[in-house]
């Protein structure tokens, strides 16, 4: 039996064992850790073996389900997503064990749901039957809801959970409709049977729209992202990490699998995907700039990175439509590699943010400051994640963003006029995202870790235990490994891209993609060596020569206070004012007036247009109608019998007509 199946069996058995031993906390926690590590290792070996060998396999279980069957399989595309899912769930699970160790609530059910969510995600990316896919998708939604609402004693957490549940079920409805339309056309719910059929352009377009809505809600496309910035701050930090790092990526996987099945799309599908990528990317980073809560800021950056992935996916789809194999492969490979890289550095950032929140008991950026001295491991690992998400060289984010840039430039030079125009717009949008992301993480890292402390009492602030720091350190190491030695992951991404496009990878194509990257890495490593030598020379000179140590953020003052430092609001205000007409940026309060001004109160906020202008009014109308229709639930049996009679009478009339 395949190692992947053993992994599923171990994890499934652990869910029942954890629940059976729920009253014995130490035993259930031990079962959780051992099963998570054992199942993850087996799943990782299976995924890596599939990516290296490019060998696909399928498994049928002789259990019939209504309209479907238990049919799973692993190909390079599934294996690539499985790699990211398992790595993040394993490391975030170890972190979560340390994070909840002192929690007074019974965490055994939480551990069981965590493993259940991992099982569901593994089934989503390996399902080869539409019904099994939808069942696993629903299981992901339900388990995620309970993971998000761990602190359900708080009203804001319950509201975030309800919003997540409502939004994702709207998407599920579109997915059910999409799969049944595909099954009615092909005569089967099995993906391999669907792939044998050809879809008319009109039907392919309808299925693509349904896929964009259904998968886009989970992925966090603007304006379908409304659940995401509420769920991340509400959830425990290790749950936020897997939510952002891998759970939203199954939306991207769903779109890629849809492309594999249908194969031929109208050109407007690529244009629509391009627009979604640009709007989500630029909008996400602008919204992130206006946030003052660390996990909410990171949540909006997830939307930005989904935009980057979508840009790579759209240029790959466009290349596939016009039969340009190189543009197709490099676009899909860039999108896939950014899926993995974003999973790693966003997981690192959320775990680091959790360490900060755990130490300071607040997530508000403006209440922090000077934490690098108190939390050196967390601070430096957060810095690695920040440099990675900004796409700077020597870190993994640079490699995948460079591939997306390369695909867009190739699109400008080798595709038709429409693609040239949109490729140029994509390049501008991607450059803007990178610059704004750098500004945002300068704000975040500088305000949180540099300067003087803004906490009233920071004596209780201390570094997290090794159980929390080890997963962060491993993720930071992966960021550096992919940035310095990109060959392995680029090769895996090309193998997975080959599954989407059905294009065979030639050594020439792989060399053309890798050669510029490797040359750049060598040049940058030499630059680092020179910089390190200069830094050591400076340290030696400072020991020999007398140096006056001025206070941090002194700015000419002999005794500065934390009130003289930049806040998150003031740092980003100048940038946000540039985009105020697009973003809805508002400042409350007035500037100081006169020679002896009173202490003014000034605050700023960003209007969430899609939430405030679209979804809140819609939800308000639904709530109003629900309240009005509540009178139907009168509680009298005679009235319910009357409802049944009226309904049957209406059916009879409809049948007669």
C-alpha positions in Angstrom: 0.0 0.0 0.0 1.3 3.5 -0.8 2.9 5.5 2.0 0.2 8.2 1.4 -2.5 5.8 2.4 -0.7 4.8 5.5 -0.4 8.5 6.4 -4.2 8.9 6.0 -4.8 5.8 8.1 -2.5 7.1 10.9 -4.1 10.5 11.0 -7.6 9.2 10.8 -7.0 6.8 13.7 -5.4 9.6 15.8 -8.6 11.6 15.6 -10.6 8.9 17.3 -7.8 8.1 19.8 -7.5 11.8 20.8 -11.2 12.1 21.4 -11.3 8.8 23.4 -8.5 10.1 25.7 -9.7 13.7 25.8 -10.0 13.7 29.6 -6.3 12.6 29.9 -4.7 15.7 28.5 -1.0 14.5 28.5 -1.9 11.3 26.7 -4.1 13.0 24.1 -1.4 15.6 23.5 1.2 12.9 23.1 -1.0 11.0 20.6 -1.5 14.3 18.7 2.2 15.0 18.4 3.3 11.4 17.5 0.5 10.9 15.0 1.1 14.3 13.4 4.8 13.7 13.0 4.4 10.1 11.7 1.6 10.9 9.3 3.4 14.0 8.0 6.7 12.2 7.4 5.0 9.4 5.4 3.0 12.0 3.4 6.1 14.0 2.7 8.0 11.0 1.5 5.2 10.1 -0.8 4.9 13.7 -2.2 8.6 14.1 -2.8 8.8 10.7 -4.5 6.0 11.7 -6.9 7.7 15.0 -7.7 11.0 13.4 -8.3 9.8 10.4 -10.3 6.9 12.3 -12.1 4.9 9.1 -11.6 1.2 9.3 -11.0 -1.0 6.7 -9.2 -4.6 6.2 -8.3 -6.5 4.2 -5.7 -10.1 3.0 -5.8 -11.8 1.8 -2.7 -14.8 -0.5 -3.2 -17.2 1.7 -1.2 -19.9 3.3 -3.3 -21.2 6.8 -2.3 -24.3 8.5 -3.7 -23.3 9.7 -7.2 -19.6 9.0 -6.6 -16.9 6.7 -5.2 -13.7 6.9 -3.1 -11.2 7.5 -5.8 -7.9 9.3 -4.9 -4.6 9.7 -6.7 -1.3 11.5 -6.6 0.2 13.3 -9.5 2.9 16.0 -9.5 0.3 18.8 -9.2 -1.3 17.2 -6.2 2.1 16.3 -4.7 3.3 19.9 -4.9 0.4 21.2 -2.9 0.6 18.3 -0.6 4.3 19.2 0.1 3.3 22.7 1.3 0.2 21.5 3.3 2.1 18.8 5.2 5.2 21.0 6.0 3.0 23.8 7.4 0.6 21.6 9.3 3.5 19.7 10.9 5.5 22.8 12.0 2.4 24.8 13.0 1.1 21.8 14.9 4.3 21.5 17.0 4.1 25.3 17.6 0.4 25.0 18.6 1.3 22.3 21.1 3.7 24.8 22.8 1.3 27.7 22.3 -1.7 26.0 24.0 0.4 24.1 26.6 -0.7 26.5 29.4 -4.3 26.9 28.1 -6.9 26.1 30.7 -9.4 24.9 28.2 -9.5 21.3 27.1 -7.4 21.3 23.9 -7.9 17.6 23.0 -10.9 18.4 20.7 -8.9 21.2 19.1 -6.1 18.7 18.4 -8.5 16.2 16.9 -10.0 18.9 14.7 -6.5 20.0 13.6 -5.7 16.5 12.4 -9.1 16.3 10.8 -8.4 19.5 8.8 -5.1 18.0 7.6 -6.9 14.9 6.5 -9.5 16.9 4.7 -6.9 19.0 2.9 -5.0 15.9 1.9 -8.1 14.5 0.4 -9.0 17.7 -1.4 -5.7 17.8 -3.4 -5.8 14.0 -4.1 -9.5 13.5 -4.8 -10.2 12.2 -8.3 -13.9 12.2 -8.0 -16.1 15.3 -7.9 -18.4 14.1 -5.0 -15.3 13.1 -2.9 -13.7 16.5 -3.6 -16.8 18.3 -2.5 -17.2 16.2 0.6 -13.5 16.9 1.5 -14.0 20.6 0.7 -16.9 20.7 3.1 -14.9 18.9 5.8 -12.2 21.5 5.4 -14.8 24.3 5.9 -16.4 22.7 9.0 -13.1 21.8 10.7 -11.7 25.3 9.9 -14.7 26.9 11.5 -14.2 25.1 14.8 -10.4 25.8 14.7 -11.1 29.5 14.1 -13.6 29.7 17.0 -11.4 28.2 19.6 -11.8 31.3 21.8 -15.6 31.1 21.3 -16.3 32.9 24.6 -15.6 36.2 22.7 -18.3 37.7 20.6 -15.9 38.9 17.8 -14.6 35.4 17.4 -18.1 34.0 17.1 -18.9 36.6 14.5 -15.7 35.9 12.5 -16.6 32.2 12.5 -20.2 32.8 11.3 -18.9 35.1 8.5 -16.4 32.5 7.4 -19.1 29.8 7.4 -21.5 31.9 5.4 -19.0 33.1 2.8 -17.5 29.7 2.2 -20.9 28.0 1.8 -21.8 30.5 -0.9 -18.7 29.3 -2.7 -19.6 25.7 -2.1 -23.0 26.2 -3.8 -21.2 27.4 -6.9 -18.8 24.4 -6.8 -21.7 21.9 -6.6 -23.4 23.6 -9.6 -20.0 23.6 -11.5 -19.4 19.9 -10.9 -22.9 18.8 -11.8 -22.7 20.8 -15.0 -19.4 19.0 -15.8 -20.9 15.6 -14.9 -24.0 16.2 -17.0 -21.8 17.0 -20.0 -19.3 14.2 -19.5 -21.4 11.5 -18.0 -19.1 11.0 -15.0 -17.9 12.5 -11.8 -14.4 11.1 -12.1 -11.8 13.6 -13.2 -10.0 11.3 -15.6 -13.3 10.6 -17.4 -14.0 14.4 -17.6 -10.6 15.0 -19.1 -11.5 12.8 -22.1 -14.4 15.1 -23.1 -14.2 18.4 -24.9 -16.1 21.4 -23.6 -17.8 24.0 -25.8 -16.4 27.5 -25.3 -19.7 28.8 -23.8 -19.9 25.9 -21.3 -16.1 26.3 -20.5 -16.7 30.0 -19.8 -19.7 29.3 -17.5 -17.7 26.6 -15.6 -14.8 29.1 -15.3 -17.0 31.8 -13.8 -18.5 29.3 -11.3 -14.9 28.1 -10.4 -13.7 31.7 -9.9 -16.6 32.4 -7.4 -16.5 29.0 -5.7 -12.7 28.7 -5.4 -12.2 32.5 -5.2 -14.1 32.7 -1.9 -11.6 30.3 -0.3 -8.6 31.8 -2.0 -9.6 35.4 -0.9 -10.0 37.1 -4.2 -11.2 40.7 -3.9 -14.1 41.3 -3.4 -14.8 37.8 -2.1 -12.3 38.1 0.7 -14.5 39.5 3.4 -14.1 36.6 5.8 -10.3 36.5 5.7 -9.3 39.7 7.7 -11.8 38.8 10.4 -10.9 35.1 10.8 -7.1 35.5 11.1 -7.1 37.8 14.2 -9.8 35.7 15.8 -8.0 32.3 15.5 -5.1 31.0 17.5 -1.8 31.9 15.8 -0.9 28.4 14.6 -4.4 28.2 13.1 -3.9 31.6 11.4 -0.7 30.3 10.0 -2.3 27.2 8.3 -5.3 29.3 7.3 -3.2 31.8 5.4 -0.4 29.5 4.3 -2.3 26.5 2.9 -6.1 26.5 3.4 -6.6 29.5 1.1 -4.2 27.8 -1.4 -6.7 25.0 -2.1 -8.7 27.6 -3.9 -5.8 28.0 -6.3 -5.4 24.3 -6.5 -9.1 24.0 -7.5 -8.6 26.5 -10.3 -5.5 24.7 -11.6 -7.4 21.3 -11.5 -10.2 22.9 -13.4 -7.7 24.0 -16.1 -6.3 20.5 -16.2 -9.8 19.0 -16.8 -11.2 21.5 -19.3 -7.9 22.4 -21.1 -9.4 24.9 -23.7 -10.8 28.2 -22.6 -11.9 31.4 -24.3 -9.4 34.3 -24.2 -11.6 36.4 -21.9 -11.0 33.9 -19.1 -7.3 34.8 -19.0 -8.2 38.5 -19.1 -10.6 38.1 -16.2 -8.0 36.2 -14.2 -5.5 38.9 -14.9 -7.8 41.6 -13.6 -8.5 39.6 -10.5 -4.8 39.2 -9.9 -4.0 42.9 -10.3 -6.9 44.1 -8.2 -6.3 41.5 -5.4 -2.6 42.1 -5.4 -2.6 45.9 -5.3 -5.7 46.2 -3.2 -4.4 43.6 -0.6 -1.2 45.4 0.0 -2.9 48.9 0.2 -5.3 47.6 2.7 -2.4 46.0 4.7 -0.7 49.4 4.8 -3.7 50.9 6.6 -3.9 48.2 9.3 -2.7 48.6 13.0 -3.3 45.1 14.1 -0.4 42.7 13.3 -2.5 39.6 12.3 -5.0 41.7 10.3 -2.0 43.3 8.4 -0.7 39.8 7.6 -4.1 38.7 6.5 -4.4 41.4 3.9 -0.9 40.5 2.7 -2.2 37.0 2.0 -4.7 38.6 -0.4 -1.8 40.4 -2.0 0.2 37.2 -2.5 -2.9 35.4 -3.9 -2.9 38.3 -6.5 0.8 37.5 -7.4 -0.1 33.8 -7.8 -3.1 34.6 -9.9 -1.0 36.8 -12.2 1.4 33.9 -12.8 -1.6 31.6 -13.3 -3.3 34.0 -15.8 -0.2 34.4 -18.0 0.2 30.7 -18.0 -3.4 30.2 -19.1 -3.0 32.8 -21.8 0.1 31.0 -23.1 -1.9 27.8 -23.1 -4.7 29.4 -25.1 -2.3 30.7 -27.8 -0.2 27.5 -27.7 3.1 29.1 -26.4 4.6 26.4 -24.4 7.4 28.4 -22.7 5.2 31.2 -21.5 2.7 28.5 -20.3 5.3 26.6 -18.3 7.1 29.5 -16.7 3.8 31.2 -15.8 2.4 28.1 -14.1 5.8 27.3 -12.5 6.0 30.8 -11.1 2.5 30.6 -9.7 3.1 27.2 -8.2 6.5 28.1 -6.6 4.9 31.2 -5.1 2.2 28.9 -3.6 5.0 27.1 -1.7 7.1 30.1 -0.9 4.1 32.1 0.4 3.1 29.1 2.5 6.6 29.1 4.1 7.2 32.8 4.8 3.6 33.6 5.7 3.6 30.7 8.1 6.8 32.0 9.6 5.3 35.5 9.9 2.1 34.4 11.6 4.0 32.1 14.1 6.3 35.0 14.9 3.3 37.3 15.3 1.8 34.7 17.7 5.1 34.7 19.7 4.9 38.5 19.9 1.2 38.5 21.0 1.9 35.8 23.5 4.7 37.9 25.1 3.0 41.3 25.0 -0.7 40.3 25.4 -1.7 42.6 22.5 -1.8 42.5 18.7 -1.9 46.3 18.3 1.3 47.4 16.6 1.2 50.9 18.1 1.4 49.4 21.6 4.7 47.7 20.9 8.2 48.8 20.2 11.8 47.8 21.1 11.0 44.1 21.2 14.1 43.0 19.4 16.1 43.2 22.6 13.5 41.2 24.5 12.6 38.7 21.7 15.8 38.3 19.6 14.9 34.9 18.0 11.4 36.0 17.2 12.5 39.4 15.9 15.2 38.1 13.6 13.0 35.3 12.3 10.2 37.9 11.6 12.8 39.9 9.7 13.6 36.8 7.5 9.9 36.4 6.8 9.6 40.2 6.1 12.5 40.1 3.6 11.0 37.0 2.0 7.6 38.5 1.5 9.0 41.7 0.1 10.7 39.6 -2.7 14.2 40.6 -1.9 17.2 38.6 -3.3 18.6 35.6 -1.4 15.2 34.8 0.0 12.5 32.5 -1.4 10.0 35.2 -2.3 12.4 36.6 -4.8 12.7 33.4 -6.7 9.0 32.9 -7.4 8.3 36.6 -8.0 11.2 36.6 -10.5 9.6 33.7 -12.3 6.3 35.6 -12.4 8.1 38.7 -13.7 9.9 36.6 -16.3 6.6 35.0 -17.5 5.1 38.5 -17.9 8.1 39.8 -19.9 8.0 36.6 -22.0 4.3 37.4 -22.6 5.1 40.9 -23.7 7.6 39.6 -26.3 5.9 36.5 -27.6 2.1 36.8 -27.3 -0.5 38.7 -29.2 -1.5 42.4 -28.7 -4.1 41.9 -26.0 -1.7 39.8 -24.0 1.1 42.3 -24.5 -1.0 45.1 -23.0 -2.1 43.0 -20.0 1.4 41.7 -19.5 2.7 45.3 -19.3 0.0 46.2 -16.8 0.8 43.0 -14.8 4.5 44.0 -14.6 3.6 47.5 -13.3 1.2 46.0 -10.8 3.7 43.5 -9.6 6.4 46.2 -9.2 3.9 48.3 -7.3 3.1 45.4 -5.0 6.7 44.8 -4.2 7.4 48.5 -3.3 4.3 48.8 -1.2 5.0 45.5 0.6 8.5 46.7 1.4 7.1 49.9 2.9 4.5 48.0 4.9 7.0 45.6 6.5 9.4 48.5 7.2 6.5 49.9 9.2 5.7 46.6 10.8 9.2 45.5 11.8 10.3 49.0 12.7 7.3 49.8 14.9 7.2 46.4 16.6 10.9 45.5 17.1 12.9 48.7 16.9 13.0 51.9 18.9 11.8 52.2 22.5 9.1 50.1 24.2 5.6 51.6 24.3 4.4 49.0 26.8 3.5 50.4 30.2 5.4 47.5 31.8 7.7 45.3 29.6 9.3 43.3 32.5 7.1 40.3 31.7 8.1 40.2 28.1 10.5 37.2 27.4 11.5 35.0 24.5 9.3 32.0 23.7 10.3 28.4 24.5 12.2 26.3 22.1 9.0 24.4 21.2 7.7 27.7 19.6 11.1 28.9 18.2 12.1 25.6 16.5 9.2 25.5 14.0 9.9 29.2 13.2 13.6 28.5 12.8 12.9 25.6 10.3 10.6 27.8 8.3 13.2 30.6 8.2 15.8 28.0 7.1 13.5 27.0 4.2 13.2 30.6 3.2 17.0 30.9 2.9 17.4 27.4 1.4 15.0 28.1 -1.5 16.5 31.6 -2.0 20.1 30.4 -2.1 19.6 27.0 -3.8 16.4 27.3 -5.9 17.1 24.4 -8.3 15.2 21.7 -6.4 11.9 23.7 -5.8 12.0 25.2 -9.3 12.4 21.7 -10.8 9.4 20.5 -8.6 7.3 23.5 -9.8 8.1 22.7 -13.4 7.1 19.1 -12.9 3.8 20.2 -11.4 3.3 22.8 -14.2 3.8 20.1 -16.7 0.7 18.3 -15.3 -1.4 21.4 -15.8 -0.3 22.1 -19.4 0.5 18.6 -20.6 3.9 20.0 -21.9 6.9 17.8 -21.6 9.9 19.4 -19.8 13.1 19.5 -21.8 16.5 19.9 -20.3 16.9 23.1 -22.4 13.7 24.6 -20.9 14.8 23.8 -17.4 18.2 25.3 -18.0 16.8 28.4 -19.6 14.7 29.0 -16.5 17.4 28.2 -13.9 20.6 29.7 -15.4 19.8 33.4 -14.8 18.7 32.5 -11.2 21.9 30.6 -10.4 24.1 33.4 -11.8 22.3 36.0 -9.8 22.6 33.9 -6.6 26.3 33.5 -7.1 26.8 37.3 -7.6 24.7 38.0 -4.5 26.6 35.5 -2.3 29.8 37.2 -3.3 28.2 40.6 -2.3 27.2 39.1 1.0 30.7 37.9 1.7 32.1 41.4 1.0 29.4 43.0 3.2 30.1 40.6 6.0 33.9 41.4 5.8 33.1 45.1 6.0 30.8 44.5 9.0 33.5 42.6 10.9 36.0 45.4 10.1 33.5 47.9 11.5 33.1 45.9 14.7 36.8 45.7 15.2 37.2 49.4 14.6 34.4 50.2 17.1 36.3 48.2 19.8 39.5 50.1 19.1 38.1 53.6 18.7 35.9 55.3 21.4 32.2 55.5 20.3 29.5 57.5 22.1 26.3 55.4 22.3 23.3 57.6 21.6 19.8 56.4 22.5 17.8 54.6 19.8 15.7 57.0 17.8 17.5 59.9 19.5 17.0 62.4 16.6 19.1 65.0 18.4 17.2 64.6 21.8 19.2 63.6 24.8 16.3 61.8 26.5 13.7 60.7 23.9 10.5 59.0 24.8 8.4 56.4 22.9 6.0 59.2 21.9 8.7 60.7 19.7 8.7 57.5 17.5 6.8 56.7 14.4 3.6 54.9 14.9 2.1 52.4 12.4 -0.4 55.1 11.4 2.1 58.0 10.9 4.6 55.8 9.0 2.0 54.8 6.4 0.0 58.0 6.2 2.0 59.7 3.4 1.6 56.7 1.2 -2.1 56.1 2.0 -2.9 59.7 1.2 -1.7 59.1 -2.4 -4.2 56.4 -2.8 -7.0 57.9 -0.6 -9.5 58.2 -3.5 -9.1 54.6 -4.4 -8.7 53.2 -0.9 -11.1 55.2 1.2 -8.5 56.5 3.6 -9.8 58.8 6.4 -8.1 60.7 9.1 -10.1 61.7 12.2 -9.0 64.7 14.3 -7.1 68.0 13.5 -3.5 69.0 13.4 -2.1 70.9 16.5 -3.0 74.7 16.3 -1.3 77.6 18.0 1.9 78.0 20.1 0.5 76.1 23.0 -1.9 73.5 21.5 -3.9 71.1 23.5 -3.2 67.5 23.2 -5.1 66.5 20.0 -6.4 63.1 19.2 -5.7 62.0 15.6 -6.5 58.6 14.2 -6.7 57.1 10.7 -8.6 54.1 9.2 -9.2 52.5 5.8 -12.7 51.8 4.6 -13.2 48.2 3.5 -15.2 49.0 0.4 -16.4 45.5 -0.5 -17.5 44.9 3.1 -19.1 48.2 3.9 -20.6 49.0 0.6 -21.7 45.6 -0.7 -21.8 42.8 1.8 -23.0 44.6 5.0 -26.1 46.1 3.3 -26.8 42.7 1.8 -26.4 40.9 5.1 -28.5 43.7 6.7 -31.4 43.0 4.2 -31.2 39.3 4.8 -31.3 39.8 8.6 -34.3 42.2 8.3 -36.2 39.7 6.1 -35.4 36.9 8.4 -36.8 38.8 11.3 -40.0 39.6 9.4 -40.4 36.0 8.2 -39.9 34.7 11.8 -43.6 35.0 12.3 -44.1 32.0 10.1 -42.5 29.9 12.8 -45.6 30.2 15.0 -45.2 26.9 16.9 -48.6 25.5 16.0 -48.8 22.0 14.5 -51.9 22.9 12.5 -50.1 25.8 10.8 -47.2 23.5 9.8 -49.7 21.0 8.3 -51.3 23.9 6.4 -47.9 24.8 5.0 -47.3 21.2 3.8 -50.8 21.2 2.2 -50.2 24.5 0.4 -46.8 23.3 -0.8 -48.2 19.9 -2.1 -51.0 21.8 -3.8 -48.5 24.1 -5.5 -46.5 21.1 -6.7 -49.7 19.5 -8.1 -50.7 22.6 -10.0 -47.2 23.0 -11.4 -47.2 19.4 -12.5 -50.6 19.8 -14.2 -49.5 22.9 -16.0 
